[in-house]
Every structure is written in structure tokens, then in C-alpha cells.
Amino acid sequence: MHRGLVHPSHVLLWLLCARTSADLPSCSESDYHFEYTDCDVLGSRWRVAIPNKANTCTGLPDPVKGTQCTFSCTEGEFLDMQSQECRKCAAGTYSLGTGVAFDEWDGLPTGFITYGETTNGGDSHTDCSNSTWTPKGEHVASNADECSAVLSYAVSLKKPGTVTFEYFYPDNSIYFEFFVQNDQCQSTDSQNRWMKTSEDNWSTYRIDLNKGNNVLYWRTTAYTLLGSAVKPVLLRNIAISGVAYTSVCFHCKPGTHSAKPGSARCAPCPADTFSTKGATVCHQCEQDKYAEAGAGSCKPRPACTSSDYFFTHTPCDSEGKTQLMYKWIEPKTCNETIKGAVKLPASGEKNTCPPCNPGFFVTNSTCEPCTDRLYSNGTACDKCPVGTEPVVGFEYKWWNTMPSNMKSSIFRRELSGSDQSTAWEVAGEYVYTTPADQDSDFLMLILNVPGYRLPQSLAKDSEISELSHITFVFETMCTADCKLYFLAGYNQWNNDVVEQWTGSKGKQSYSYLIQSNSTVSFTWTFQRTDKFSIERKYSGDIAKIYAIHITNVIGGVASQCRRCALSSDKANSACVPCPRGHYMVNGTGVCKRCPANTFIRAEQPVGEAACVQCGPNTKRNKAYSACLSDCTLDVHTRAGALLHYDFSPLANVTGFHSSPRFTNKGLKYFHRFNVGLCGEEGRTPATCADSATGSGREVKGYVCQSTVVPSEIRSQSTVSSQPFLIGDSLIGATTDTELSSISSPEWLFPSASSLPDVIFYYKSSETTQTCKQGRSATIRLRCDPALTAKDHITLPSNCSEGTCDGCVFHLLWQSQHACPLCTKDHYREIVSACIQGIQKTTYVWQQPLQCYGGVALPAQTVSACVSLDFWLKFGVTTGIVAAVLLISISCYFWKKTRKLQYKYSKLMMDSGGRECELPTADSCAIMEGEDAEDDLMYLTKKSFFTKIKSFSRERTSDGFDSVPLKSSSSRLQREEEDSDDD
């Protein structure tokens, strides 16, 4: 190899590159742009030229030292990279200086990424690719299905900054969160990432950002569990500060302009004007065209119709008259001069003013509220008589002017500007919805109240759960799929849909019970259709509200007075509540005690009907406001047996989930039931809360339900929403399958046991459109001694939601603590055989076992005993002894009998043979000195048994013994023989 030689291929490559470079033109300023390198440890950086397209030109400027990393420009300025100096933005453009802004959503701005994903383990085959955030021109809208939609933007901040955006979040059926991840993928604190629902307008959110890389995430997950349409979340005007500089100014979007250089933002064009992108001025529309505020173009004015105007009433004049006035909907977009156009009807027709609403009086042609302790029917204020108190609240049934505590507004989902025109207008006998610019607008009527206070006669009764109730009469007339929503605001940020009606509805009333002082506002929202269209097709669809009545409002007025008990018999004495357990006799002010074991009906404390009898196995509480159960009860079976139950181990609040359910998009959710079976005063109630929207709403009672979504939706283990009460009062506990019109059919939970189920019955005071009488619940307690778990609660297999009609819920609670207490009748004894002098007695339960607790099973006992061998030996021995004794006694008496026979025969011989005459004897006994041989009789020799047999036969037919006697000749013969022997 030769030193210094270059490979031929290297030479050819160098010649080719040299020729290619020589063929390229020199770069002009439009062929490249400048960028800064990353900052070094000293805070320095370099400015380098970057070609816009590779291999298009040659001769790029050399790198030069850049500005310090802490350098920044102010609002309305941009950094000129050529001179590295800040310059003002030209007219028609704007700059945030150290930030960027996104207010045009014709498409997704550069840097934003959106995608859809399945939630919480749903079906992996579910397609969520189209469930993304969608640009809508003025804003970007979230999805409205059960998938999760994510919108993200990555930004690198050179110094600490902020992100600000506007959002509209009207529906708490969507989980909406915003969080930021840093370089270490650490997210925003979970307590601050969940957005609060909007009340009736756009809300602004601002959060600080740290220096360095930040990824912003907006994520929504909707769930249409009740089958209703979900309103999407809307975003607009996203601004980020902390980006040390911006090298360009942004052009004003169509419909806005900036007239002066150095603008930090663009101003919207007024109505009937328009502008194009980068405009410095707004241009007036032609006479036959119109434009809404902030419009980028003008549209032809259509012919005016009756839907383009509305009518209202002027305030009453000094003559008590009001004028009927017709007005065009502002801004006016129609043309009344073209062919076929409708003219605005003539105004000025005078009508008699409607009376003032109850609680108000007429003064100077206006209605003023009556002061404290006064009442009015709408004409003049009067003082409540002695023994009565004013019934305070608001009752609106005449609509000459909008009440001061009510307002109306419009929210337009598709376009900006929600405060353009009145949504609801007064019409004398009712208030109604006016035609809107778009059929998809939400027309809202809002009633605000400061709080609630019970009447003085009830103020001391802290057990009363009803603070107030609101009743309204309404009507809807629709040709499309209109909807009327009634919402209750639990605080200033949150409104929950209480009830909704779809389509035309005849004139009807609806009542809602208020149990919390945090319910401070009520909203009626009417939407003609949820399908967006620029044209107004359904302007004739309207909603009317005829009357609104809300009770016990702080600062309210009185329309009537109510009898009350007095503190004394003196005049002008103050009203006091009746003593506990007493009701007021109608129209007298006299308090009378209720019958035993009854409570006072809170909504009707007057009249004997106020006393409500407690149900079976319950007793009234100390406040006479409800019936309670101490968890013990006695039940008589059909066989006449008495069973004692003690459910105290089941008294603590118990919760359980239904089986998992999935929406159409695969969102998994559960129904969670919380149960507080029984307990005396001071018990802990079952509580269901809304943890999804941050409203803090919760309901308390015996039985409640909420919808639970697993942790994939939120950083908590689970989140719950849509809580409602199923039972807030105990009706009774019995083995009957029906109580107070609430039925618990046996076929819901078939049982093979002969032991009856104990059923607890509950009822809720909350009514719904479906459940006119309120919801109710039954809990069957079924004995299962083998089941150790306390909370084995199930739902009916053929009504998996727990209810078959949506109103009555049925639960089965199986537990060993649901069994009757054991007694001595539930076990029997088994006595063992006597083994080696020991006998055992064992006690066992009767089978099948149908009791638990109570009397314990006695322990096994051991006792001494005598075995069978001993008794056999004892019996044989005793028999032998008895036989010997019997024989001895028989022999003894036999011998005695023979002696008597001898004496008798001797007496007969001494009688001399005279018949029927016996000699007189001194004694029947053997005298002293008599020969012993005299005791012997002459008998032939016989065996012992033969002698006994012969003796037994010697008895005459008359029952006397036959005694053989010797004749006198025989005696003489014997004497002679004796003398011969001598």
C-alpha cells in the first residue's frame, strides 16, 4: 500500500457532491428559518438557520450566538429572529408575548392529539376510534358515548407559566378531568383534576405550570345509564404562558379584528358586521343580509315569520292597566319587506293588570311584598290573627313581570354568546319559552332562594326531615323531540337533573321534597331538539309554567295564616309548637295527645289524621316523628310456636354491589345498595353520595342506591353518582307478604324451608314521574345457620336491577343471624348405654337446624350407673332367697295347722261321742306336761310332697278344713293295748 493515496471511489464522491452543491441556488430568507439550540449549563444558546426543505439551496447563514435563555417579549410583541429583537405585531395580528393561544377550531391545531379508548375493562372488541374530541369552529366538543375521549397537548416552558381555558360542562353524566403530567410522568393532584359542572354559562379554569416539559390532558367519559342523551363537554380559548418567546404573530380569526399594531388579542366584530382572517376592521353587511356578533360572513335575511317575534306585558300603570307589546327577537335576522314576510303586530293594546301574587300588595301600580307577620292574597296585607302564624314562601301564579329572584338565559351549544336574548317571557297567566336563534338552544329559567326555615310552631322539632317542598304546574306543546328538564342546584356550581319530560305533555303539576339547606337554586331547561340546524324549524314548540310554589323560604312572603298553639292564654302571646306527641285540633289551636305508638305526620301536623299508627313490631321514637325497630321481634308460626328474633348483628350499615353491567360501548358499572336494616335513635343511617362531580350531594336513609364506576375512570378506587333514596322510613317488620300496599311476592325468592321469612318494609318520600307514590323497598331476612357471612344480600334473579317496576325494590338477606333464637325446644338428648358403671347424656340440635344464638347447646353430662350383669345377679340371688323364705314359711304354717288338727280331734274324742256337743276345754293349746307324742298323729308313712298334697285336699265344700277325728272305740282299744304292755 502506498502512503498518501486516496481511494478512487472517495474522489468520485467528492466530485459529485461538489458539482451538486455548485448546481444549487443560493438560499434566500424564504428558504430557511431560525431556531435556537437548547440552552447550555451557562444559560447560553446559539441561533442556527434551518432549511425549510432539504437540498433546495446552499449558503445558509452561519450560526451566531443567541439571546440569553431568560429573554422574553411582552404581550403584542414577537421576537424577530433575524435581528434577535422584540418587535410589535402588525395590525390584524396579535401575540401573547410569552404564550400561545388557540381560539380557532375549524380543525385540530398543530400539536394537539385526540384519541378514544375503551374504559375499565370493557369489551376489547369495542370500537372507540371515533370517540374523540371534535372541532366545531368556535370550540372543540367531547364525545357523548361511553368511551373515553382524550385531548392532549405537549409544551415545553422556559419558565413557570399558566394554562387557562374556558369550558362548558352542563351534564354530570360525564366524568370530565383535566390534568398535567411533567417530565417524570407525575400527574396533577387527583383532588384538583376533576372539573365542576357549569351552572348556565361558560366557566374559566386556570392552573399553574412548572418549568420544563408539560403534557396537558383533557379527558371525558360519558355513560348513558338511563338511556338519555348526554350533553358533551365544550372547550375554547386555550391559552398557555411561559413559552419564553414567540417568533411569529397570529392572525386574527374571521369575525375578529385588531386595528392597532402591538395587540395582545383580537376584538370580535359587532352584530351585522363581518371580517376575514387577519382583518384590521369589520365590514358592514348589506341591507338584505345579517351577521351575528363575531361572524366571519353575512347571511341572507329570510322572510319574517310569527316565530321571529314574541309578546310581553308592560308594568302596570296608574290605572291598573298593562300594554301588550310585540317585539322582534334580537338580534333581528329576518326581512319583513320581502314577499311573504309577516309584519310585526301592532302593540299597545291595554288589558287589566293581573293581581299581585299571594304575599304581595299593590302600591303605585307595582307589587310589593308584605312585611314580617303579615299576609296577603294579592291585594292588601293583613296581620295574622292571634293564635295563628304566617305560612312563609313564594307563590307565583300571575306573571306580569319576572320575579326579582328569577332570571332566564340561553345557552347555545354550537355557537358562542349565551346572553343574547331572553329565553322565557312573562304572559300574564304563565311564563313561556320564546323562539330562539337555533332549535338546539337550551332555554333556562332559574329560581334562586337564600335558604329555608321551618315555621315557629315546628322549629323545635329537629327530627322533621322536610325543610320545604316546591310544586309547579307546567305544559309542553311540541312537534319534535323536545325535552323539559327540572334541575336542583345543590350548590352554586352543580345542578342535578331531578326529572325530565319528553314530547308534548298536558297541563300537570310536579312536587319535589327539599331536605337540605344547600339546595339553593332550581332550573327549568327547555330544548326543542338536540339535532343542530341553522334553520329554525320548531320555533312553535314551547313550554309553559303556570305556577310555582315553594314553602318555608327565608325572606319569603305569606299568603295565608295557620293555626298554632300559644305560649299562654294572654293576648298577643307567641306561637309555640304543640308538645311532642300532640296534634292540633282543627281550627282551635288546642293540642291533643296522639294515641299510643303513633307518630306525627310532618306534612300535616293539624287534625287527628296527623297521628300515624306505627307498623307491626315497631315503636315510635322520642320525637314522635318516625317509627323505629330495636331489631328484635317475636313471631307466631302457623303451628302456634313463638319464635324470638334478634337482628342486632345485622344492624350496622351494609353495602353490596349488583352484578356488573355494561353499556353499549363497554363501560362497566354497578348498582351499589347501602342498607341500614334497623336500630333505635342515634343509629347510623345508610348513605349514598355523589363523588363524581364534586357536588358533595348525599342522601341518607334506610336503603339507598347509587351508580358506581370502577377505578379506571378515576384515580379513586371507585366513583359513585346518581344517588337516590329507596327507603327513608320504616313501615314495619312482619312475616306477611304485604304491608301498607307494598307487596313482597314469594315467587321473587323461592324457599324450600318451612320457616317463614321476616320482611322489613320501607318507604321513601321522594316522588318521581314514574313513582307517583315514591319508591319503596322490602328486605327479606332468611335463616341460613350454615352461612357465616353477615352481608350475603342478593337481588331477584328475574329482576336483576332489584326492581321489576322501577319503584319497589326487593332484597334477600340470608344469614345465620336471620334465624330465630334457639330455645330448649330446638335440641334433644341422647342417653348412652351403661358401660363399666358410667353413662353419658349428649344433647344434639333438631334437624334441620333452624335457629342460631339464644340458648346454648348443653354440654355432655356423665353419671354413675349399674350394669345389667349386676342386676341379673342381684335378681337371681333375690329370687332364690325369696323362694327359700317362702318354703320355710309354708312349712312353718303347715306344722302349725297339723297341731291344730290334733287338738281338735282330741277334743272330739273327749266329748264322749255325743253328737253336736263338744267337751268344755280349758285351753286349745298344749298344756304343760302334755306328752310330746300327743303332737303326733297316726299317719301312714308318706312322702313330704304327698303330705302337702293331701293337706291341700282336706277342705270341705263349705270352705272349712276337714279334720279326721278318732272314734271312741279306737281310743279304748289303744288304751287297752297300752295297759297290756304294762
Secondary structure in CASP SS format (residue, H / E / C, confidence):
PFRMAT SS
TARGET T0000
AUTHOR 0000-0000-0000
METHOD secondary structure of the structure
MODEL  1
M C 1.00
H C 1.00
R C 1.00
G C 1.00
L C 1.00
V C 1.00
H C 1.00
P H 1.00
S H 1.00
H H 1.00
V H 1.00
L H 1.00
L H 1.00
W H 1.00
L H 1.00
L H 1.00
C H 1.00
A H 1.00
R H 1.00
T H 1.00
S H 1.00
A H 1.00
D H 1.00
L C 1.00
P C 1.00
S E 1.00
C C 1.00
S C 1.00
E H 1.00
S H 1.00
D H 1.00
Y E 1.00
H E 1.00
F E 1.00
E E 1.00
Y E 1.00
T C 1.00
D C 1.00
C C 1.00
D C 1.00
V C 1.00
L C 1.00
G C 1.00
S C 1.00
R C 1.00
W E 1.00
R E 1.00
V E 1.00
A E 1.00
I E 1.00
P E 1.00
N C 1.00
K C 1.00
A C 1.00
N C 1.00
T C 1.00
C C 1.00
T E 1.00
G C 1.00
L C 1.00
P C 1.00
D C 1.00
P C 1.00
V E 1.00
K E 1.00
G C 1.00
T C 1.00
Q C 1.00
C C 1.00
T C 1.00
F C 1.00
S C 1.00
C C 1.00
T C 1.00
E C 1.00
G C 1.00
E E 1.00
F E 1.00
L E 1.00
D E 1.00
M C 1.00
Q C 1.00
S C 1.00
Q C 1.00
E E 1.00
C E 1.00
R E 1.00
K E 1.00
C C 1.00
A C 1.00
A C 1.00
G C 1.00
T E 1.00
Y E 1.00
S C 1.00
L C 1.00
G C 1.00
T C 1.00
G E 1.00
V E 1.00
A E 1.00
F E 1.00
D C 1.00
E C 1.00
W E 1.00
D C 1.00
G C 1.00
L C 1.00
P C 1.00
T C 1.00
G C 1.00
F E 1.00
I E 1.00
T E 1.00
Y E 1.00
G E 1.00
E E 1.00
T C 1.00
T C 1.00
N C 1.00
G C 1.00
G C 1.00
D C 1.00
S C 1.00
H C 1.00
T C 1.00
D C 1.00
C C 1.00
S C 1.00
N C 1.00
S C 1.00
T C 1.00
W C 1.00
T E 1.00
P E 1.00
K C 1.00
G E 1.00
E C 1.00
H C 1.00
V E 1.00
A E 1.00
S C 1.00
N C 1.00
A C 1.00
D C 1.00
E C 1.00
C C 1.00
S E 1.00
A E 1.00
V E 1.00
L E 1.00
S E 1.00
Y E 1.00
A E 1.00
V E 1.00
S E 1.00
L E 1.00
K C 1.00
K C 1.00
P C 1.00
G E 1.00
T E 1.00
V E 1.00
T E 1.00
F E 1.00
E E 1.00
Y E 1.00
F E 1.00
Y C 1.00
P C 1.00
D C 1.00
N C 1.00
S C 1.00
I E 1.00
Y E 1.00
F E 1.00
E E 1.00
F E 1.00
F E 1.00
V E 1.00
Q E 1.00
N C 1.00
D C 1.00
Q C 1.00
C C 1.00
Q C 1.00
S C 1.00
T C 1.00
D C 1.00
S C 1.00
Q C 1.00
N C 1.00
R C 1.00
W E 1.00
M C 1.00
K C 1.00
T C 1.00
S C 1.00
E C 1.00
D C 1.00
N C 1.00
W C 1.00
S E 1.00
T E 1.00
Y E 1.00
R E 1.00
I E 1.00
D E 1.00
L E 1.00
N C 1.00
K C 1.00
G E 1.00
N E 1.00
N E 1.00
V E 1.00
L E 1.00
Y E 1.00
W E 1.00
R E 1.00
T E 1.00
T E 1.00
A E 1.00
Y C 1.00
T C 1.00
L C 1.00
L C 1.00
G C 1.00
S C 1.00
A C 1.00
V C 1.00
K C 1.00
P C 1.00
V C 1.00
L E 1.00
L E 1.00
R E 1.00
N E 1.00
I E 1.00
A E 1.00
I E 1.00
S E 1.00
G C 1.00
V C 1.00
A C 1.00
Y C 1.00
T C 1.00
S C 1.00
V C 1.00
C C 1.00
F E 1.00
H E 1.00
C C 1.00
K C 1.00
P C 1.00
G C 1.00
T E 1.00
H E 1.00
S C 1.00
A C 1.00
K C 1.00
P C 1.00
G C 1.00
S C 1.00
A C 1.00
R C 1.00
C C 1.00
A E 1.00
P E 1.00
C C 1.00
P C 1.00
A C 1.00
D C 1.00
T E 1.00
F E 1.00
S C 1.00
T C 1.00
K C 1.00
G C 1.00
A C 1.00
T C 1.00
V C 1.00
C C 1.00
H E 1.00
Q E 1.00
C C 1.00
E C 1.00
Q C 1.00
D C 1.00
K E 1.00
Y E 1.00
A C 1.00
E C 1.00
A C 1.00
G C 1.00
A C 1.00
G C 1.00
S C 1.00
C C 1.00
K E 1.00
P E 1.00
R C 1.00
P C 1.00
A E 1.00
C C 1.00
T C 1.00
S H 1.00
S H 1.00
D H 1.00
Y E 1.00
F E 1.00
F E 1.00
T E 1.00
H E 1.00
T C 1.00
P C 1.00
C C 1.00
D C 1.00
S C 1.00
E C 1.00
G C 1.00
K E 1.00
T E 1.00
Q E 1.00
L E 1.00
M E 1.00
Y E 1.00
K E 1.00
W E 1.00
I C 1.00
E C 1.00
P C 1.00
K C 1.00
T C 1.00
C C 1.00
N E 1.00
E C 1.00
T C 1.00
I C 1.00
K C 1.00
G C 1.00
A C 1.00
V C 1.00
K C 1.00
L C 1.00
P C 1.00
A C 1.00
S C 1.00
G C 1.00
E E 1.00
K E 1.00
N E 1.00
T E 1.00
C C 1.00
P C 1.00
P C 1.00
C C 1.00
N C 1.00
P C 1.00
G C 1.00
F E 1.00
F E 1.00
V E 1.00
T E 1.00
N C 1.00
S C 1.00
T E 1.00
C E 1.00
E E 1.00
P E 1.00
C C 1.00
T C 1.00
D C 1.00
R C 1.00
L E 1.00
Y E 1.00
S E 1.00
N C 1.00
G C 1.00
T C 1.00
A C 1.00
C E 1.00
D E 1.00
K E 1.00
C C 1.00
P C 1.00
V C 1.00
G C 1.00
T E 1.00
E E 1.00
P E 1.00
V E 1.00
V E 1.00
G E 1.00
F E 1.00
E E 1.00
Y E 1.00
K C 1.00
W C 1.00
W E 1.00
N C 1.00
T C 1.00
M C 1.00
P C 1.00
S C 1.00
N C 1.00
M E 1.00
K E 1.00
S E 1.00
S E 1.00
I E 1.00
F E 1.00
R C 1.00
R C 1.00
E C 1.00
L C 1.00
S C 1.00
G C 1.00
S C 1.00
D C 1.00
Q C 1.00
S C 1.00
T C 1.00
A C 1.00
W E 1.00
E E 1.00
V E 1.00
A C 1.00
G E 1.00
E C 1.00
Y C 1.00
V E 1.00
Y E 1.00
T E 1.00
T C 1.00
P C 1.00
A C 1.00
D C 1.00
Q C 1.00
D C 1.00
S C 1.00
D C 1.00
F E 1.00
L E 1.00
M E 1.00
L E 1.00
I E 1.00
L E 1.00
N E 1.00
V C 1.00
P C 1.00
G C 1.00
Y E 1.00
R C 1.00
L C 1.00
P C 1.00
Q C 1.00
S C 1.00
L C 1.00
A C 1.00
K C 1.00
D C 1.00
S C 1.00
E C 1.00
I C 1.00
S C 1.00
E C 1.00
L C 1.00
S E 1.00
H E 1.00
I E 1.00
T E 1.00
F E 1.00
V E 1.00
F E 1.00
E E 1.00
T E 1.00
M E 1.00
C C 1.00
T C 1.00
A C 1.00
D C 1.00
C C 1.00
K E 1.00
L E 1.00
Y E 1.00
F E 1.00
L E 1.00
A E 1.00
G E 1.00
Y E 1.00
N E 1.00
Q C 1.00
W C 1.00
N E 1.00
N E 1.00
D E 1.00
V E 1.00
V E 1.00
E E 1.00
Q E 1.00
W E 1.00
T E 1.00
G C 1.00
S C 1.00
K E 1.00
G E 1.00
K E 1.00
Q E 1.00
S E 1.00
Y E 1.00
S E 1.00
Y E 1.00
L E 1.00
I E 1.00
Q C 1.00
S C 1.00
N C 1.00
S C 1.00
T C 1.00
V C 1.00
S E 1.00
F E 1.00
T E 1.00
W E 1.00
T E 1.00
F E 1.00
Q E 1.00
R C 1.00
T C 1.00
D C 1.00
K C 1.00
F C 1.00
S C 1.00
I C 1.00
E C 1.00
R C 1.00
K C 1.00
Y C 1.00
S C 1.00
G C 1.00
D C 1.00
I E 1.00
A E 1.00
K E 1.00
I E 1.00
Y E 1.00
A E 1.00
I E 1.00
H E 1.00
I E 1.00
T E 1.00
N C 1.00
V E 1.00
I C 1.00
G C 1.00
G C 1.00
V E 1.00
A E 1.00
S E 1.00
Q E 1.00
C E 1.00
R E 1.00
R E 1.00
C C 1.00
A E 1.00
L E 1.00
S C 1.00
S C 1.00
D C 1.00
K C 1.00
A C 1.00
N C 1.00
S C 1.00
A C 1.00
C E 1.00
V E 1.00
P C 1.00
C C 1.00
P C 1.00
R C 1.00
G C 1.00
H E 1.00
Y E 1.00
M E 1.00
V C 1.00
N C 1.00
G C 1.00
T C 1.00
G C 1.00
V C 1.00
C E 1.00
K E 1.00
R E 1.00
C C 1.00
P C 1.00
A C 1.00
N C 1.00
T E 1.00
F E 1.00
I E 1.00
R C 1.00
A C 1.00
E C 1.00
Q C 1.00
P C 1.00
V E 1.00
G C 1.00
E H 1.00
A H 1.00
A H 1.00
C E 1.00
V E 1.00
Q E 1.00
C C 1.00
G C 1.00
P C 1.00
N C 1.00
T C 1.00
K E 1.00
R E 1.00
N C 1.00
K C 1.00
A C 1.00
Y C 1.00
S C 1.00
A C 1.00
C E 1.00
L E 1.00
S E 1.00
D C 1.00
C C 1.00
T E 1.00
L E 1.00
D E 1.00
V E 1.00
H E 1.00
T C 1.00
R C 1.00
A C 1.00
G C 1.00
A C 1.00
L E 1.00
L E 1.00
H E 1.00
Y E 1.00
D E 1.00
F C 1.00
S H 1.00
P H 1.00
L H 1.00
A C 1.00
N C 1.00
V C 1.00
T E 1.00
G E 1.00
F E 1.00
H E 1.00
S C 1.00
S C 1.00
P C 1.00
R E 1.00
F E 1.00
T C 1.00
N C 1.00
K C 1.00
G C 1.00
L C 1.00
K E 1.00
Y E 1.00
F E 1.00
H E 1.00
R E 1.00
F E 1.00
N E 1.00
V E 1.00
G C 1.00
L C 1.00
C C 1.00
G E 1.00
E C 1.00
E C 1.00
G C 1.00
R C 1.00
T C 1.00
P C 1.00
A E 1.00
T E 1.00
C E 1.00
A E 1.00
D C 1.00
S C 1.00
A C 1.00
T C 1.00
G C 1.00
S C 1.00
G C 1.00
R C 1.00
E E 1.00
V E 1.00
K E 1.00
G E 1.00
Y C 1.00
V E 1.00
C E 1.00
Q E 1.00
S E 1.00
T E 1.00
V E 1.00
V E 1.00
P E 1.00
S H 1.00
E H 1.00
I H 1.00
R C 1.00
S C 1.00
Q C 1.00
S C 1.00
T E 1.00
V E 1.00
S E 1.00
S E 1.00
Q E 1.00
P E 1.00
F E 1.00
L E 1.00
I E 1.00
G E 1.00
D C 1.00
S E 1.00
L E 1.00
I E 1.00
G E 1.00
A E 1.00
T E 1.00
T C 1.00
D C 1.00
T C 1.00
E E 1.00
L E 1.00
S C 1.00
S C 1.00
I E 1.00
S E 1.00
S C 1.00
P C 1.00
E H 1.00
W H 1.00
L H 1.00
F C 1.00
P C 1.00
S C 1.00
A C 1.00
S C 1.00
S C 1.00
L C 1.00
P C 1.00
D C 1.00
V E 1.00
I E 1.00
F E 1.00
Y E 1.00
Y E 1.00
K E 1.00
S C 1.00
S C 1.00
E C 1.00
T C 1.00
T C 1.00
Q C 1.00
T C 1.00
C C 1.00
K C 1.00
Q C 1.00
G C 1.00
R C 1.00
S E 1.00
A E 1.00
T E 1.00
I E 1.00
R E 1.00
L E 1.00
R E 1.00
C E 1.00
D C 1.00
P C 1.00
A C 1.00
L C 1.00
T C 1.00
A C 1.00
K C 1.00
D C 1.00
H E 1.00
I E 1.00
T E 1.00
L C 1.00
P C 1.00
S C 1.00
N C 1.00
C C 1.00
S C 1.00
E C 1.00
G C 1.00
T E 1.00
C C 1.00
D C 1.00
G C 1.00
C C 1.00
V E 1.00
F E 1.00
H E 1.00
L E 1.00
L E 1.00
W E 1.00
Q E 1.00
S E 1.00
Q H 1.00
H H 1.00
A H 1.00
C C 1.00
P C 1.00
L C 1.00
C E 1.00
T C 1.00
K H 1.00
D H 1.00
H H 1.00
Y E 1.00
R E 1.00
E E 1.00
I E 1.00
V E 1.00
S C 1.00
A C 1.00
C C 1.00
I E 1.00
Q C 1.00
G C 1.00
I E 1.00
Q E 1.00
K E 1.00
T E 1.00
T E 1.00
Y E 1.00
V E 1.00
W E 1.00
Q C 1.00
Q C 1.00
P C 1.00
L C 1.00
Q C 1.00
C C 1.00
Y C 1.00
G C 1.00
G E 1.00
V C 1.00
A C 1.00
L C 1.00
P C 1.00
A C 1.00
Q C 1.00
T E 1.00
V E 1.00
S E 1.00
A E 1.00
C C 1.00
V C 1.00
S C 1.00
L H 1.00
D H 1.00
F H 1.00
W H 1.00
L H 1.00
K H 1.00
F H 1.00
G H 1.00
V H 1.00
T H 1.00
T H 1.00
G H 1.00
I H 1.00
V H 1.00
A H 1.00
A H 1.00
V H 1.00
L H 1.00
L H 1.00
I H 1.00
S H 1.00
I H 1.00
S H 1.00
C H 1.00
Y H 1.00
F H 1.00
W H 1.00
K H 1.00
K H 1.00
T H 1.00
R H 1.00
K H 1.00
L H 1.00
Q H 1.00
Y H 1.00
K H 1.00
Y H 1.00
S H 1.00
K H 1.00
L H 1.00
M H 1.00
M H 1.00
D H 1.00
S C 1.00
G C 1.00
G C 1.00
R C 1.00
E C 1.00
C C 1.00
E C 1.00
L C 1.00
P C 1.00
T C 1.00
A C 1.00
D C 1.00
S C 1.00
C C 1.00
A C 1.00
I C 1.00
M C 1.00
E C 1.00
G C 1.00
E C 1.00
D C 1.00
A H 1.00
E H 1.00
D H 1.00
D H 1.00
L C 1.00
M C 1.00
Y C 1.00
L C 1.00
T C 1.00
K C 1.00
K C 1.00
S C 1.00
F H 1.00
F H 1.00
T H 1.00
K H 1.00
I H 1.00
K H 1.00
S H 1.00
F H 1.00
S H 1.00
R H 1.00
E C 1.00
R E 1.00
T C 1.00
S C 1.00
D C 1.00
G C 1.00
F C 1.00
D E 1.00
S C 1.00
V C 1.00
P C 1.00
L C 1.00
K C 1.00
S C 1.00
S H 1.00
S H 1.00
S H 1.00
R H 1.00
L H 1.00
Q H 1.00
R H 1.00
E H 1.00
E H 1.00
E H 1.00
D H 1.00
S H 1.00
D H 1.00
D H 1.00
D C 1.00
END
